[in-house]
Every structure is written in structure tokens, then in C-alpha cells.
Amino acid sequence: MHSAEVIDFVDGSDRFVRRGRRGQAGAAGLYYRVAATVLLAGPGHVLVYRRPSTAAVYPDHHDVLIGGSVRAGETYRQAARRELAEELGIRTDPVEALRLRRPSPVGPCHLAVHTARLVAPPAPDPAEIAHHDLWPIAAFLAAPPRPVVPCGRHVLHRLFG
């Protein structure tokens, strides 16, 4: 987590309230914004990755959401593109599929979930992605790898369950 990063703090309706440091919106009684992408590959497959043991949130957990906090002044879509480039070296144009209000370990957030097609092998940043593989969506929904990030599993159920 980059605690020096400045983000927009928003209310329960996703309206801008003020700016502040990442990780502090919940303590201020506000929400923050998160953009994430589910990467689809081939017929019925999804990219599943394991977070590194050094991750500040959910270390060594498996997830399907590639993403992170939306920086101050950034749109959800801009953040989704940036996160894909930073974490997997992927340049693509994700499409928003779902918006949710969700709890998180650092406070409540507004989550914009995008989808994109994986058309080339990713080049993961080892500081962000310890391991990755393609899984059939049905197999992930039936028996995800353990431990799994709860929000990622919830989102996949909403999109494909």
C-alpha cells in the first residue's frame, strides 16, 4: 500500500467530499474508490492470481480482481487501465461491468468492476502478483483456490454465477 498516495474521499453516493491520503477514508467516515478488472481468456476462462506474502492486504490470497485505489482526479476507467499496466504489463481498454459498495480491510469503498480480454501473455510485477494461471470460471465458482479474497469471489458470482 502506498500510504502517501492522494485519493478522493467520497460519500455513500460516490460524490466527491475531499482529498486525503490512501488508507484514511474509513477513519474519516467516508468511502474511497477502487477500480478493478476481471481478465477473461478463451472460452470461459479467467485469470486467477496469488497475492505476494508481503502484500499489506490479503497476503498469499488468490483473487480475480486486478486493480487498486483510484487516484485523486482519476476516473475509474483510467485507474483500471493504469492498474493493468502496472501489475501485469497489459495495455487494454477495459469495459465497466458492475459497480458496488463494498467493505474492505481499510474502510468502505465504491468498486467499479471492469472486464477485458487477455490477448497476450501478461508480464506480472512480482511485487503485486506472486503467481497467476487461467482457470475455468465454473471451476473457480465451484471450488476456488484457498485462501481467496472474498470480494473477487463475490464479483465473479455476480458476473457469471
C-alpha positions as CSV (number, residue, x, y, z in Angstrom):
1,M,0.0,0.0,0.0
2,H,1.3,3.4,-0.9
3,S,0.0,5.4,2.0
4,A,1.4,8.7,0.6
5,E,-0.9,8.4,-2.4
6,V,-3.6,11.1,-2.5
7,I,-7.1,9.9,-3.4
8,D,-10.6,11.3,-3.5
9,F,-12.7,10.7,-0.4
10,V,-16.4,10.3,-1.4
11,D,-19.7,9.9,0.3
12,G,-22.1,6.9,0.2
13,S,-23.4,8.1,-3.2
14,D,-19.9,8.4,-4.7
15,R,-19.9,12.2,-4.6
16,F,-16.6,13.9,-4.0
17,V,-16.1,15.3,-0.5
18,R,-12.4,16.0,-0.2
19,R,-8.9,14.6,-0.9
20,G,-6.8,12.7,1.5
21,R,-4.1,10.0,2.0
22,R,-4.8,6.5,0.9
23,G,-6.0,4.3,3.7
24,Q,-7.6,7.1,5.7
25,A,-11.1,7.5,4.2
26,G,-12.7,5.0,6.6
27,A,-11.3,6.7,9.7
28,A,-12.8,9.9,8.3
29,G,-16.2,8.2,8.0
30,L,-16.0,8.3,4.2
31,Y,-15.6,6.0,1.2
32,Y,-12.8,5.7,-1.3
33,R,-12.9,4.5,-4.9
34,V,-11.4,1.3,-6.3
35,A,-11.2,0.2,-9.9
36,A,-10.6,-3.5,-10.8
37,T,-10.7,-5.6,-13.9
38,V,-11.6,-9.3,-14.4
39,L,-9.4,-10.6,-17.2
40,L,-11.2,-13.2,-19.4
41,A,-9.3,-15.6,-21.6
42,G,-10.5,-18.0,-24.2
43,P,-13.9,-19.5,-23.8
44,G,-15.0,-19.5,-20.2
45,H,-11.6,-18.8,-18.5
46,V,-10.5,-16.2,-16.1
47,L,-7.0,-15.1,-14.9
48,V,-6.5,-16.0,-11.2
49,Y,-3.5,-14.7,-9.3
50,R,-2.0,-15.1,-5.9
51,R,-1.0,-12.0,-4.0
52,P,2.5,-12.0,-2.6
53,S,3.2,-12.8,1.0
54,T,4.4,-9.2,1.5
55,A,1.0,-7.7,0.4
56,A,-0.4,-5.4,3.0
57,V,-3.9,-6.7,2.4
58,Y,-4.8,-10.3,1.9
59,P,-1.2,-11.7,1.7
60,D,-1.0,-15.1,-0.1
61,H,-4.7,-14.9,-1.1
62,H,-6.0,-15.8,-4.6
63,D,-8.0,-13.2,-6.5
64,V,-9.5,-12.4,-9.9
65,L,-9.7,-8.7,-9.5
66,I,-6.7,-6.8,-10.8
67,G,-6.8,-3.2,-9.5
68,G,-6.5,-0.7,-6.7
69,S,-7.4,2.7,-5.5
70,V,-8.4,5.4,-7.9
71,R,-6.0,8.3,-7.5
72,A,-7.2,11.9,-7.0
73,G,-8.8,13.3,-10.1
74,E,-8.6,9.9,-12.0
75,T,-11.7,8.2,-13.4
76,Y,-12.5,4.6,-12.7
77,R,-11.6,3.6,-16.2
78,Q,-8.3,5.5,-16.2
79,A,-7.4,3.7,-12.9
80,A,-8.4,0.3,-14.3
81,R,-6.1,0.9,-17.3
82,R,-3.2,2.1,-15.1
83,E,-3.5,-0.8,-12.7
84,L,-3.5,-3.4,-15.6
85,A,-0.3,-1.8,-17.0
86,E,1.4,-1.6,-13.6
87,E,0.5,-5.0,-12.3
88,L,0.5,-7.1,-15.4
89,G,2.1,-5.0,-18.2
90,I,-1.1,-5.2,-20.1
91,R,-2.3,-2.3,-22.3
92,T,-6.0,-2.7,-23.0
93,D,-9.3,-0.8,-22.8
94,P,-11.4,-2.4,-20.1
95,V,-15.2,-2.0,-20.1
96,E,-17.1,-1.3,-16.9
97,A,-19.4,-4.2,-16.0
98,L,-20.6,-3.6,-12.4
99,R,-20.5,-1.0,-9.6
100,L,-20.8,-2.0,-5.9
101,R,-20.4,-0.5,-2.5
102,R,-18.2,-2.9,-0.5
103,P,-16.4,-3.2,2.8
104,S,-12.7,-3.5,2.7
105,P,-9.9,-4.1,5.3
106,V,-9.2,-0.3,5.1
107,G,-12.7,1.1,5.0
108,P,-15.8,1.1,2.8
109,C,-15.3,1.6,-0.9
110,H,-17.1,2.2,-4.2
111,L,-15.8,-0.6,-6.5
112,A,-16.1,-0.3,-10.3
113,V,-15.5,-3.7,-11.8
114,H,-14.4,-3.9,-15.5
115,T,-13.8,-6.8,-17.8
116,A,-11.2,-7.1,-20.5
117,R,-9.9,-9.9,-22.8
118,L,-6.4,-11.3,-22.2
119,V,-4.9,-11.3,-25.7
120,A,-1.2,-11.6,-24.9
121,P,0.8,-13.2,-22.1
122,P,1.0,-11.0,-19.0
123,A,4.3,-9.7,-17.6
124,P,3.4,-9.6,-13.9
125,D,5.1,-7.3,-11.4
126,P,6.4,-9.8,-8.7
127,A,5.7,-7.1,-6.0
128,E,2.0,-7.4,-6.9
129,I,1.5,-10.8,-8.4
130,A,3.2,-13.9,-6.9
131,H,1.7,-16.4,-9.4
132,H,-1.0,-16.5,-12.0
133,D,-2.9,-19.0,-14.0
134,L,-6.0,-19.4,-16.2
135,W,-9.0,-21.1,-14.6
136,P,-12.3,-22.2,-16.0
137,I,-14.8,-19.8,-14.5
138,A,-17.1,-22.7,-13.5
139,A,-14.3,-24.4,-11.6
140,F,-13.4,-21.2,-9.7
141,L,-17.0,-20.6,-8.8
142,A,-17.5,-24.2,-7.6
143,A,-14.2,-24.6,-5.7
144,P,-11.9,-21.6,-5.7
145,P,-8.3,-21.9,-4.6
146,R,-7.8,-21.2,-0.9
147,P,-7.4,-18.8,0.6
148,V,-9.4,-16.5,-1.7
149,V,-10.2,-12.8,-1.5
150,P,-13.9,-12.6,-0.7
151,C,-14.7,-9.7,-2.9
152,G,-13.2,-11.3,-6.0
153,R,-15.3,-14.4,-5.5
154,H,-18.4,-12.3,-4.9
155,V,-17.9,-10.3,-8.1
156,L,-17.3,-13.4,-10.2
157,H,-20.6,-14.9,-8.8
158,R,-22.4,-11.6,-9.7
159,L,-21.0,-11.6,-13.2
160,F,-21.1,-15.3,-14.1
161,G,-22.9,-17.2,-11.4
